[in-house]
Amino acid sequence: MAIKSISIRIEEEMLDKIGFVADYEGRSVNSHILVLIRENIKKFEEINGAIEGTVSPEINVKPTRKK
């Protein structure tokens, strides 16, 4: 499975707040955003049916650590 990177534009205050929540949950901002994305996809699919693809929102997709 290929891991892709994206950039987003985000207001500094919003980034600080999502960082606070991520830290509270014991996650990095990146990992927390992935959790939010998975939850959103799962909710969408519960209402609208499965989106075609092979990766389920329940799968914890983490990039491998660089050596």
PDB file of N, H, CA, C and O in Angstrom:
ATOM      1  N   MET A   1       0.854  -1.177   0.000  1.00  0.00           N
ATOM      2  CA  MET A   1       0.000   0.000   0.000  1.00  0.00           C
ATOM      3  C   MET A   1       0.898   1.237   0.000  1.00  0.00           C
ATOM      4  O   MET A   1       1.817   1.346   0.813  1.00  0.00           O
ATOM      5  N   ALA A   2       0.632   2.146  -0.897  1.00  0.00           N
ATOM      6  H   ALA A   2      -0.114   2.058  -1.557  1.00  0.00           H
ATOM      7  CA  ALA A   2       1.413   3.377  -0.989  1.00  0.00           C
ATOM      8  C   ALA A   2       0.913   4.386   0.041  1.00  0.00           C
ATOM      9  O   ALA A   2      -0.292   4.548   0.235  1.00  0.00           O
ATOM     10  N   ILE A   3       1.837   5.047   0.686  1.00  0.00           N
ATOM     11  H   ILE A   3       2.816   4.915   0.529  1.00  0.00           H
ATOM     12  CA  ILE A   3       1.508   6.119   1.617  1.00  0.00           C
ATOM     13  C   ILE A   3       1.796   7.430   0.896  1.00  0.00           C
ATOM     14  O   ILE A   3       2.902   7.639   0.397  1.00  0.00           O
ATOM     15  N   LYS A   4       0.809   8.303   0.841  1.00  0.00           N
ATOM     16  H   LYS A   4      -0.089   8.133   1.246  1.00  0.00           H
ATOM     17  CA  LYS A   4       0.936   9.586   0.156  1.00  0.00           C
ATOM     18  C   LYS A   4       1.007  10.709   1.177  1.00  0.00           C
ATOM     19  O   LYS A   4       0.496  10.581   2.289  1.00  0.00           O
ATOM     20  N   SER A   5       1.630  11.791   0.801  1.00  0.00           N
ATOM     21  H   SER A   5       2.045  11.896  -0.102  1.00  0.00           H
ATOM     22  CA  SER A   5       1.697  12.992   1.632  1.00  0.00           C
ATOM     23  C   SER A   5       0.867  14.087   0.992  1.00  0.00           C
ATOM     24  O   SER A   5       0.791  14.191  -0.232  1.00  0.00           O
ATOM     25  N   ILE A   6       0.242  14.906   1.833  1.00  0.00           N
ATOM     26  H   ILE A   6       0.304  14.822   2.828  1.00  0.00           H
ATOM     27  CA  ILE A   6      -0.474  16.077   1.349  1.00  0.00           C
ATOM     28  C   ILE A   6      -0.110  17.272   2.229  1.00  0.00           C
ATOM     29  O   ILE A   6       0.333  17.106   3.365  1.00  0.00           O
ATOM     30  N   SER A   7      -0.298  18.449   1.704  1.00  0.00           N
ATOM     31  H   SER A   7      -0.658  18.584   0.781  1.00  0.00           H
ATOM     32  CA  SER A   7      -0.120  19.681   2.473  1.00  0.00           C
ATOM     33  C   SER A   7      -1.480  20.321   2.644  1.00  0.00           C
ATOM     34  O   SER A   7      -2.332  20.226   1.761  1.00  0.00           O
ATOM     35  N   ILE A   8      -1.687  20.971   3.770  1.00  0.00           N
ATOM     36  H   ILE A   8      -0.995  21.048   4.487  1.00  0.00           H
ATOM     37  CA  ILE A   8      -2.919  21.728   3.954  1.00  0.00           C
ATOM     38  C   ILE A   8      -2.570  23.118   4.476  1.00  0.00           C
ATOM     39  O   ILE A   8      -1.543  23.318   5.124  1.00  0.00           O
ATOM     40  N   ARG A   9      -3.428  24.047   4.184  1.00  0.00           N
ATOM     41  H   ARG A   9      -4.263  23.885   3.657  1.00  0.00           H
ATOM     42  CA  ARG A   9      -3.308  25.389   4.745  1.00  0.00           C
ATOM     43  C   ARG A   9      -4.239  25.432   5.946  1.00  0.00           C
ATOM     44  O   ARG A   9      -5.410  25.068   5.845  1.00  0.00           O
ATOM     45  N   ILE A  10      -3.720  25.873   7.071  1.00  0.00           N
ATOM     46  H   ILE A  10      -2.768  26.169   7.153  1.00  0.00           H
ATOM     47  CA  ILE A  10      -4.511  25.879   8.297  1.00  0.00           C
ATOM     48  C   ILE A  10      -4.108  27.088   9.136  1.00  0.00           C
ATOM     49  O   ILE A  10      -2.929  27.431   9.227  1.00  0.00           O
ATOM     50  N   GLU A  11      -5.091  27.717   9.739  1.00  0.00           N
ATOM     51  H   GLU A  11      -6.048  27.439   9.665  1.00  0.00           H
ATOM     52  CA  GLU A  11      -4.803  28.862  10.592  1.00  0.00           C
ATOM     53  C   GLU A  11      -3.990  28.394  11.795  1.00  0.00           C
ATOM     54  O   GLU A  11      -4.201  27.298  12.313  1.00  0.00           O
ATOM     55  N   GLU A  12      -3.067  29.230  12.226  1.00  0.00           N
ATOM     56  H   GLU A  12      -2.895  30.121  11.805  1.00  0.00           H
ATOM     57  CA  GLU A  12      -2.167  28.872  13.316  1.00  0.00           C
ATOM     58  C   GLU A  12      -2.928  28.481  14.588  1.00  0.00           C
ATOM     59  O   GLU A  12      -2.571  27.513  15.259  1.00  0.00           O
ATOM     60  N   GLU A  13      -3.971  29.236  14.912  1.00  0.00           N
ATOM     61  H   GLU A  13      -4.262  30.023  14.367  1.00  0.00           H
ATOM     62  CA  GLU A  13      -4.744  28.923  16.112  1.00  0.00           C
ATOM     63  C   GLU A  13      -5.405  27.542  16.006  1.00  0.00           C
ATOM     64  O   GLU A  13      -5.437  26.787  16.978  1.00  0.00           O
ATOM     65  N   MET A  14      -5.928  27.223  14.826  1.00  0.00           N
ATOM     66  H   MET A  14      -5.902  27.836  14.036  1.00  0.00           H
ATOM     67  CA  MET A  14      -6.556  25.918  14.633  1.00  0.00           C
ATOM     68  C   MET A  14      -5.515  24.809  14.767  1.00  0.00           C
ATOM     69  O   MET A  14      -5.785  23.774  15.377  1.00  0.00           O
ATOM     70  N   LEU A  15      -4.326  25.021  14.200  1.00  0.00           N
ATOM     71  H   LEU A  15      -4.106  25.861  13.705  1.00  0.00           H
ATOM     72  CA  LEU A  15      -3.250  24.043  14.321  1.00  0.00           C
ATOM     73  C   LEU A  15      -2.849  23.860  15.784  1.00  0.00           C
ATOM     74  O   LEU A  15      -2.623  22.736  16.232  1.00  0.00           O
ATOM     75  N   ASP A  16      -2.764  24.952  16.518  1.00  0.00           N
ATOM     76  H   ASP A  16      -2.949  25.864  16.154  1.00  0.00           H
ATOM     77  CA  ASP A  16      -2.450  24.858  17.944  1.00  0.00           C
ATOM     78  C   ASP A  16      -3.505  24.057  18.688  1.00  0.00           C
ATOM     79  O   ASP A  16      -3.180  23.243  19.554  1.00  0.00           O
ATOM     80  N   LYS A  17      -4.762  24.286  18.352  1.00  0.00           N
ATOM     81  H   LYS A  17      -5.026  24.947  17.649  1.00  0.00           H
ATOM     82  CA  LYS A  17      -5.848  23.580  19.038  1.00  0.00           C
ATOM     83  C   LYS A  17      -5.860  22.097  18.688  1.00  0.00           C
ATOM     84  O   LYS A  17      -6.045  21.260  19.572  1.00  0.00           O
ATOM     85  N   ILE A  18      -5.667  21.757  17.419  1.00  0.00           N
ATOM     86  H   ILE A  18      -5.517  22.437  16.701  1.00  0.00           H
ATOM     87  CA  ILE A  18      -5.646  20.339  17.038  1.00  0.00           C
ATOM     88  C   ILE A  18      -4.420  19.673  17.656  1.00  0.00           C
ATOM     89  O   ILE A  18      -4.463  18.496  18.013  1.00  0.00           O
ATOM     90  N   GLY A  19      -3.337  20.418  17.779  1.00  0.00           N
ATOM     91  H   GLY A  19      -3.302  21.374  17.489  1.00  0.00           H
ATOM     92  CA  GLY A  19      -2.152  19.900  18.465  1.00  0.00           C
ATOM     93  C   GLY A  19      -2.423  19.618  19.930  1.00  0.00           C
ATOM     94  O   GLY A  19      -1.949  18.618  20.470  1.00  0.00           O
ATOM     95  N   PHE A  20      -3.184  20.494  20.580  1.00  0.00           N
ATOM     96  H   PHE A  20      -3.569  21.306  20.142  1.00  0.00           H
ATOM     97  CA  PHE A  20      -3.552  20.304  21.980  1.00  0.00           C
ATOM     98  C   PHE A  20      -4.376  19.031  22.143  1.00  0.00           C
ATOM     99  O   PHE A  20      -4.113  18.218  23.029  1.00  0.00           O
ATOM    100  N   VAL A  21      -5.385  18.866  21.268  1.00  0.00           N
ATOM    101  H   VAL A  21      -5.599  19.527  20.548  1.00  0.00           H
ATOM    102  CA  VAL A  21      -6.246  17.681  21.327  1.00  0.00           C
ATOM    103  C   VAL A  21      -5.433  16.422  21.051  1.00  0.00           C
ATOM    104  O   VAL A  21      -5.584  15.419  21.749  1.00  0.00           O
ATOM    105  N   ALA A  22      -4.579  16.468  20.045  1.00  0.00           N
ATOM    106  H   ALA A  22      -4.456  17.282  19.478  1.00  0.00           H
ATOM    107  CA  ALA A  22      -3.746  15.313  19.702  1.00  0.00           C
ATOM    108  C   ALA A  22      -2.862  14.922  20.880  1.00  0.00           C
ATOM    109  O   ALA A  22      -2.752  13.743  21.217  1.00  0.00           O
ATOM    110  N   ASP A  23      -2.235  15.910  21.501  1.00  0.00           N
ATOM    111  H   ASP A  23      -2.325  16.867  21.227  1.00  0.00           H
ATOM    112  CA  ASP A  23      -1.376  15.648  22.651  1.00  0.00           C
ATOM    113  C   ASP A  23      -2.177  15.041  23.801  1.00  0.00           C
ATOM    114  O   ASP A  23      -1.718  14.108  24.460  1.00  0.00           O
ATOM    115  N   TYR A  24      -3.358  15.567  24.036  1.00  0.00           N
ATOM    116  H   TYR A  24      -3.732  16.325  23.501  1.00  0.00           H
ATOM    117  CA  TYR A  24      -4.238  15.043  25.086  1.00  0.00           C
ATOM    118  C   TYR A  24      -4.573  13.574  24.833  1.00  0.00           C
ATOM    119  O   TYR A  24      -4.669  12.780  25.769  1.00  0.00           O
ATOM    120  N   GLU A  25      -4.751  13.219  23.550  1.00  0.00           N
ATOM    121  H   GLU A  25      -4.673  13.864  22.790  1.00  0.00           H
ATOM    122  CA  GLU A  25      -5.083  11.846  23.168  1.00  0.00           C
ATOM    123  C   GLU A  25      -3.841  10.963  23.040  1.00  0.00           C
ATOM    124  O   GLU A  25      -3.955   9.765  22.778  1.00  0.00           O
ATOM    125  N   GLY A  26      -2.655  11.553  23.224  1.00  0.00           N
ATOM    126  H   GLY A  26      -2.563  12.526  23.437  1.00  0.00           H
ATOM    127  CA  GLY A  26      -1.415  10.792  23.139  1.00  0.00           C
ATOM    128  C   GLY A  26      -0.989  10.483  21.722  1.00  0.00           C
ATOM    129  O   GLY A  26      -0.366   9.454  21.463  1.00  0.00           O
ATOM    130  N   ARG A  27      -1.324  11.373  20.805  1.00  0.00           N
ATOM    131  H   ARG A  27      -1.830  12.210  21.016  1.00  0.00           H
ATOM    132  CA  ARG A  27      -0.997  11.168  19.396  1.00  0.00           C
ATOM    133  C   ARG A  27      -0.229  12.368  18.860  1.00  0.00           C
ATOM    134  O   ARG A  27      -0.231  13.450  19.447  1.00  0.00           O
ATOM    135  N   SER A  28       0.426  12.143  17.728  1.00  0.00           N
ATOM    136  H   SER A  28       0.428  11.264  17.251  1.00  0.00           H
ATOM    137  CA  SER A  28       0.975  13.266  16.978  1.00  0.00           C
ATOM    138  C   SER A  28      -0.188  13.929  16.242  1.00  0.00           C
ATOM    139  O   SER A  28      -1.267  13.349  16.119  1.00  0.00           O
ATOM    140  N   VAL A  29       0.041  15.143  15.756  1.00  0.00           N
ATOM    141  H   VAL A  29       0.918  15.614  15.856  1.00  0.00           H
ATOM    142  CA  VAL A  29      -0.996  15.820  14.972  1.00  0.00           C
ATOM    143  C   VAL A  29      -1.329  14.984  13.738  1.00  0.00           C
ATOM    144  O   VAL A  29      -2.502  14.815  13.406  1.00  0.00           O
ATOM    145  N   ASN A  30      -0.314  14.463  13.059  1.00  0.00           N
ATOM    146  H   ASN A  30       0.639  14.601  13.328  1.00  0.00           H
ATOM    147  CA  ASN A  30      -0.543  13.655  11.868  1.00  0.00           C
ATOM    148  C   ASN A  30      -1.424  12.439  12.193  1.00  0.00           C
ATOM    149  O   ASN A  30      -2.408  12.180  11.500  1.00  0.00           O
ATOM    150  N   SER A  31      -1.069  11.701  13.244  1.00  0.00           N
ATOM    151  H   SER A  31      -0.269  11.912  13.807  1.00  0.00           H
ATOM    152  CA  SER A  31      -1.860  10.521  13.623  1.00  0.00           C
ATOM    153  C   SER A  31      -3.282  10.897  14.003  1.00  0.00           C
ATOM    154  O   SER A  31      -4.228  10.180  13.678  1.00  0.00           O
ATOM    155  N   HIS A  32      -3.432  12.022  14.689  1.00  0.00           N
ATOM    156  H   HIS A  32      -2.663  12.604  14.953  1.00  0.00           H
ATOM    157  CA  HIS A  32      -4.778  12.448  15.091  1.00  0.00           C
ATOM    158  C   HIS A  32      -5.623  12.810  13.870  1.00  0.00           C
ATOM    159  O   HIS A  32      -6.808  12.483  13.813  1.00  0.00           O
ATOM    160  N   ILE A  33      -5.021  13.475  12.909  1.00  0.00           N
ATOM    161  H   ILE A  33      -4.058  13.741  12.956  1.00  0.00           H
ATOM    162  CA  ILE A  33      -5.746  13.818  11.687  1.00  0.00           C
ATOM    163  C   ILE A  33      -6.174  12.544  10.954  1.00  0.00           C
ATOM    164  O   ILE A  33      -7.285  12.482  10.428  1.00  0.00           O
ATOM    165  N   LEU A  34      -5.306  11.528  10.913  1.00  0.00           N
ATOM    166  H   LEU A  34      -4.403  11.578  11.340  1.00  0.00           H
ATOM    167  CA  LEU A  34      -5.686  10.251  10.294  1.00  0.00           C
ATOM    168  C   LEU A  34      -6.868   9.613  11.017  1.00  0.00           C
ATOM    169  O   LEU A  34      -7.747   9.039  10.374  1.00  0.00           O
ATOM    170  N   VAL A  35      -6.899   9.706  12.346  1.00  0.00           N
ATOM    171  H   VAL A  35      -6.185  10.173  12.868  1.00  0.00           H
ATOM    172  CA  VAL A  35      -8.041   9.185  13.115  1.00  0.00           C
ATOM    173  C   VAL A  35      -9.314   9.924  12.713  1.00  0.00           C
ATOM    174  O   VAL A  35     -10.350   9.298  12.487  1.00  0.00           O
ATOM    175  N   LEU A  36      -9.241  11.244  12.624  1.00  0.00           N
ATOM    176  H   LEU A  36      -8.400  11.752  12.808  1.00  0.00           H
ATOM    177  CA  LEU A  36     -10.414  12.041  12.252  1.00  0.00           C
ATOM    178  C   LEU A  36     -10.893  11.698  10.840  1.00  0.00           C
ATOM    179  O   LEU A  36     -12.096  11.618  10.590  1.00  0.00           O
ATOM    180  N   ILE A  37      -9.953  11.496   9.929  1.00  0.00           N
ATOM    181  H   ILE A  37      -8.976  11.561  10.132  1.00  0.00           H
ATOM    182  CA  ILE A  37     -10.316  11.132   8.553  1.00  0.00           C
ATOM    183  C   ILE A  37     -11.007   9.776   8.537  1.00  0.00           C
ATOM    184  O   ILE A  37     -12.046   9.616   7.898  1.00  0.00           O
ATOM    185  N   ARG A  38     -10.428   8.784   9.248  1.00  0.00           N
ATOM    186  H   ARG A  38      -9.583   8.914   9.767  1.00  0.00           H
ATOM    187  CA  ARG A  38     -11.036   7.446   9.296  1.00  0.00           C
ATOM    188  C   ARG A  38     -12.448   7.505   9.866  1.00  0.00           C
ATOM    189  O   ARG A  38     -13.363   6.874   9.338  1.00  0.00           O
ATOM    190  N   GLU A  39     -12.624   8.275  10.959  1.00  0.00           N
ATOM    191  H   GLU A  39     -11.880   8.787  11.388  1.00  0.00           H
ATOM    192  CA  GLU A  39     -13.954   8.400  11.574  1.00  0.00           C
ATOM    193  C   GLU A  39     -14.942   9.022  10.596  1.00  0.00           C
ATOM    194  O   GLU A  39     -16.097   8.600  10.528  1.00  0.00           O
ATOM    195  N   ASN A  40     -14.496  10.026   9.834  1.00  0.00           N
ATOM    196  H   ASN A  40     -13.558  10.369   9.889  1.00  0.00           H
ATOM    197  CA  ASN A  40     -15.366  10.683   8.869  1.00  0.00           C
ATOM    198  C   ASN A  40     -15.766   9.735   7.751  1.00  0.00           C
ATOM    199  O   ASN A  40     -16.932   9.700   7.360  1.00  0.00           O
ATOM    200  N   ILE A  41     -14.818   8.967   7.231  1.00  0.00           N
ATOM    201  H   ILE A  41     -13.870   8.995   7.548  1.00  0.00           H
ATOM    202  CA  ILE A  41     -15.123   7.999   6.170  1.00  0.00           C
ATOM    203  C   ILE A  41     -16.090   6.944   6.682  1.00  0.00           C
ATOM    204  O   ILE A  41     -17.053   6.600   5.997  1.00  0.00           O
ATOM    205  N   LYS A  42     -15.842   6.428   7.881  1.00  0.00           N
ATOM    206  H   LYS A  42     -15.059   6.707   8.437  1.00  0.00           H
ATOM    207  CA  LYS A  42     -16.713   5.401   8.464  1.00  0.00           C
ATOM    208  C   LYS A  42     -18.144   5.926   8.608  1.00  0.00           C
ATOM    209  O   LYS A  42     -19.102   5.235   8.261  1.00  0.00           O
ATOM    210  N   LYS A  43     -18.279   7.143   9.118  1.00  0.00           N
ATOM    211  H   LYS A  43     -17.500   7.704   9.400  1.00  0.00           H
ATOM    212  CA  LYS A  43     -19.607   7.748   9.281  1.00  0.00           C
ATOM    213  C   LYS A  43     -20.299   7.921   7.930  1.00  0.00           C
ATOM    214  O   LYS A  43     -21.483   7.615   7.791  1.00  0.00           O
ATOM    215  N   PHE A  44     -19.558   8.411   6.939  1.00  0.00           N
ATOM    216  H   PHE A  44     -18.596   8.659   7.052  1.00  0.00           H
ATOM    217  CA  PHE A  44     -20.115   8.597   5.598  1.00  0.00           C
ATOM    218  C   PHE A  44     -20.614   7.268   5.040  1.00  0.00           C
ATOM    219  O   PHE A  44     -21.718   7.189   4.502  1.00  0.00           O
ATOM    220  N   GLU A  45     -19.782   6.213   5.173  1.00  0.00           N
ATOM    221  H   GLU A  45     -18.885   6.278   5.610  1.00  0.00           H
ATOM    222  CA  GLU A  45     -20.150   4.915   4.623  1.00  0.00           C
ATOM    223  C   GLU A  45     -21.336   4.300   5.357  1.00  0.00           C
ATOM    224  O   GLU A  45     -22.138   3.597   4.744  1.00  0.00           O
ATOM    225  N   GLU A  46     -21.461   4.551   6.654  1.00  0.00           N
ATOM    226  H   GLU A  46     -20.810   5.122   7.152  1.00  0.00           H
ATOM    227  CA  GLU A  46     -22.621   4.044   7.392  1.00  0.00           C
ATOM    228  C   GLU A  46     -23.915   4.642   6.855  1.00  0.00           C
ATOM    229  O   GLU A  46     -24.945   3.969   6.822  1.00  0.00           O
ATOM    230  N   ILE A  47     -23.866   5.888   6.441  1.00  0.00           N
ATOM    231  H   ILE A  47     -23.029   6.435   6.469  1.00  0.00           H
ATOM    232  CA  ILE A  47     -25.057   6.586   5.935  1.00  0.00           C
ATOM    233  C   ILE A  47     -25.289   6.304   4.455  1.00  0.00           C
ATOM    234  O   ILE A  47     -26.425   6.096   4.029  1.00  0.00           O
ATOM    235  N   ASN A  48     -24.207   6.297   3.666  1.00  0.00           N
ATOM    236  H   ASN A  48     -23.284   6.467   4.011  1.00  0.00           H
ATOM    237  CA  ASN A  48     -24.322   6.269   2.205  1.00  0.00           C
ATOM    238  C   ASN A  48     -23.884   4.972   1.542  1.00  0.00           C
ATOM    239  O   ASN A  48     -24.001   4.836   0.324  1.00  0.00           O
ATOM    240  N   GLY A  49     -23.389   4.031   2.308  1.00  0.00           N
ATOM    241  H   GLY A  49     -23.294   4.142   3.297  1.00  0.00           H
ATOM    242  CA  GLY A  49     -22.885   2.787   1.731  1.00  0.00           C
ATOM    243  C   GLY A  49     -21.387   2.863   1.503  1.00  0.00           C
ATOM    244  O   GLY A  49     -20.785   3.937   1.482  1.00  0.00           O
ATOM    245  N   ALA A  50     -20.809   1.686   1.333  1.00  0.00           N
ATOM    246  H   ALA A  50     -21.298   0.814   1.349  1.00  0.00           H
ATOM    247  CA  ALA A  50     -19.352   1.584   1.202  1.00  0.00           C
ATOM    248  C   ALA A  50     -18.846   2.313  -0.033  1.00  0.00           C
ATOM    249  O   ALA A  50     -19.478   2.293  -1.089  1.00  0.00           O
ATOM    250  N   ILE A  51     -17.711   2.948   0.118  1.00  0.00           N
ATOM    251  H   ILE A  51     -17.198   2.964   0.976  1.00  0.00           H
ATOM    252  CA  ILE A  51     -17.001   3.564  -0.993  1.00  0.00           C
ATOM    253  C   ILE A  51     -16.091   2.480  -1.560  1.00  0.00           C
ATOM    254  O   ILE A  51     -15.428   1.765  -0.808  1.00  0.00           O
ATOM    255  N   GLU A  52     -16.059   2.358  -2.873  1.00  0.00           N
ATOM    256  H   GLU A  52     -16.598   2.938  -3.485  1.00  0.00           H
ATOM    257  CA  GLU A  52     -15.244   1.329  -3.504  1.00  0.00           C
ATOM    258  C   GLU A  52     -13.783   1.497  -3.128  1.00  0.00           C
ATOM    259  O   GLU A  52     -13.245   2.603  -3.188  1.00  0.00           O
ATOM    260  N   GLY A  53     -13.152   0.423  -2.746  1.00  0.00           N
ATOM    261  H   GLY A  53     -13.589  -0.475  -2.697  1.00  0.00           H
ATOM    262  CA  GLY A  53     -11.736   0.425  -2.384  1.00  0.00           C
ATOM    263  C   GLY A  53     -11.417  -0.771  -1.515  1.00  0.00           C
ATOM    264  O   GLY A  53     -12.313  -1.505  -1.100  1.00  0.00           O
ATOM    265  N   THR A  54     -10.148  -0.964  -1.241  1.00  0.00           N
ATOM    266  H   THR A  54      -9.420  -0.367  -1.577  1.00  0.00           H
ATOM    267  CA  THR A  54      -9.734  -2.139  -0.486  1.00  0.00           C
ATOM    268  C   THR A  54      -9.344  -1.839   0.946  1.00  0.00           C
ATOM    269  O   THR A  54      -9.178  -2.769   1.735  1.00  0.00           O
ATOM    270  N   VAL A  55      -9.189  -0.565   1.317  1.00  0.00           N
ATOM    271  H   VAL A  55      -9.323   0.191   0.676  1.00  0.00           H
ATOM    272  CA  VAL A  55      -8.779  -0.210   2.673  1.00  0.00           C
ATOM    273  C   VAL A  55     -10.002   0.208   3.470  1.00  0.00           C
ATOM    274  O   VAL A  55     -10.716   1.139   3.099  1.00  0.00           O
ATOM    275  N   SER A  56     -10.229  -0.486   4.560  1.00  0.00           N
ATOM    276  H   SER A  56      -9.648  -1.242   4.862  1.00  0.00           H
ATOM    277  CA  SER A  56     -11.341  -0.167   5.448  1.00  0.00           C
ATOM    278  C   SER A  56     -10.939   0.975   6.374  1.00  0.00           C
ATOM    279  O   SER A  56      -9.771   1.066   6.749  1.00  0.00           O
ATOM    280  N   PRO A  57     -11.862   1.842   6.752  1.00  0.00           N
ATOM    281  CA  PRO A  57     -11.524   2.937   7.667  1.00  0.00           C
ATOM    282  C   PRO A  57     -11.021   2.447   9.024  1.00  0.00           C
ATOM    283  O   PRO A  57     -10.370   3.202   9.747  1.00  0.00           O
ATOM    284  N   GLU A  58     -11.314   1.194   9.381  1.00  0.00           N
ATOM    285  H   GLU A  58     -11.843   0.581   8.794  1.00  0.00           H
ATOM    286  CA  GLU A  58     -10.871   0.680  10.674  1.00  0.00           C
ATOM    287  C   GLU A  58      -9.384   0.348  10.682  1.00  0.00           C
ATOM    288  O   GLU A  58      -8.786   0.222  11.750  1.00  0.00           O
ATOM    289  N   ILE A  59      -8.784   0.204   9.508  1.00  0.00           N
ATOM    290  H   ILE A  59      -9.270   0.306   8.640  1.00  0.00           H
ATOM    291  CA  ILE A  59      -7.369  -0.151   9.439  1.00  0.00           C
ATOM    292  C   ILE A  59      -6.531   1.044   9.872  1.00  0.00           C
ATOM    293  O   ILE A  59      -6.733   2.168   9.414  1.00  0.00           O
ATOM    294  N   ASN A  60      -5.584   0.771  10.767  1.00  0.00           N
ATOM    295  H   ASN A  60      -5.420  -0.143  11.138  1.00  0.00           H
ATOM    296  CA  ASN A  60      -4.710   1.827  11.263  1.00  0.00           C
ATOM    297  C   ASN A  60      -3.511   1.944  10.330  1.00  0.00           C
ATOM    298  O   ASN A  60      -2.554   1.179  10.442  1.00  0.00           O
ATOM    299  N   VAL A  61      -3.564   2.886   9.428  1.00  0.00           N
ATOM    300  H   VAL A  61      -4.342   3.508   9.337  1.00  0.00           H
ATOM    301  CA  VAL A  61      -2.509   3.046   8.439  1.00  0.00           C
ATOM    302  C   VAL A  61      -1.478   4.018   8.997  1.00  0.00           C
ATOM    303  O   VAL A  61      -1.754   5.204   9.179  1.00  0.00           O
ATOM    304  N   LYS A  62      -0.298   3.500   9.262  1.00  0.00           N
ATOM    305  H   LYS A  62      -0.074   2.536   9.115  1.00  0.00           H
ATOM    306  CA  LYS A  62       0.794   4.340   9.739  1.00  0.00           C
ATOM    307  C   LYS A  62       1.966   4.185   8.787  1.00  0.00           C
ATOM    308  O   LYS A  62       2.299   3.066   8.398  1.00  0.00           O
ATOM    309  N   PRO A  63       2.599   5.291   8.405  1.00  0.00           N
ATOM    310  CA  PRO A  63       3.792   5.165   7.577  1.00  0.00           C
ATOM    311  C   PRO A  63       4.897   4.453   8.353  1.00  0.00           C
ATOM    312  O   PRO A  63       4.972   4.568   9.576  1.00  0.00           O
ATOM    313  N   THR A  64       5.745   3.725   7.650  1.00  0.00           N
ATOM    314  H   THR A  64       5.684   3.631   6.656  1.00  0.00           H
ATOM    315  CA  THR A  64       6.862   3.075   8.305  1.00  0.00           C
ATOM    316  C   THR A  64       7.856   4.115   8.774  1.00  0.00           C
ATOM    317  O   THR A  64       7.985   5.180   8.170  1.00  0.00           O
ATOM    318  N   ARG A  65       8.558   3.806   9.852  1.00  0.00           N
ATOM    319  H   ARG A  65       8.454   2.941  10.342  1.00  0.00           H
ATOM    320  CA  ARG A  65       9.568   4.728  10.374  1.00  0.00           C
ATOM    321  C   ARG A  65      10.793   4.718   9.470  1.00  0.00           C
ATOM    322  O   ARG A  65      11.211   3.670   8.978  1.00  0.00           O
ATOM    323  N   LYS A  66      11.355   5.887   9.262  1.00  0.00           N
ATOM    324  H   LYS A  66      11.016   6.739   9.662  1.00  0.00           H
ATOM    325  CA  LYS A  66      12.578   5.992   8.463  1.00  0.00           C
ATOM    326  C   LYS A  66      13.731   5.482   9.310  1.00  0.00           C
ATOM    327  O   LYS A  66      13.807   5.759  10.507  1.00  0.00           O
ATOM    328  N   LYS A  67      14.630   4.733   8.675  1.00  0.00           N
ATOM    329  H   LYS A  67      14.568   4.508   7.703  1.00  0.00           H
ATOM    330  CA  LYS A  67      15.777   4.177   9.398  1.00  0.00           C
ATOM    331  C   LYS A  67      17.005   5.035   9.225  1.00  0.00           C
ATOM    332  O   LYS A  67      18.063   4.714   9.767  1.00  0.00           O
TER     333      LYS A  67
END
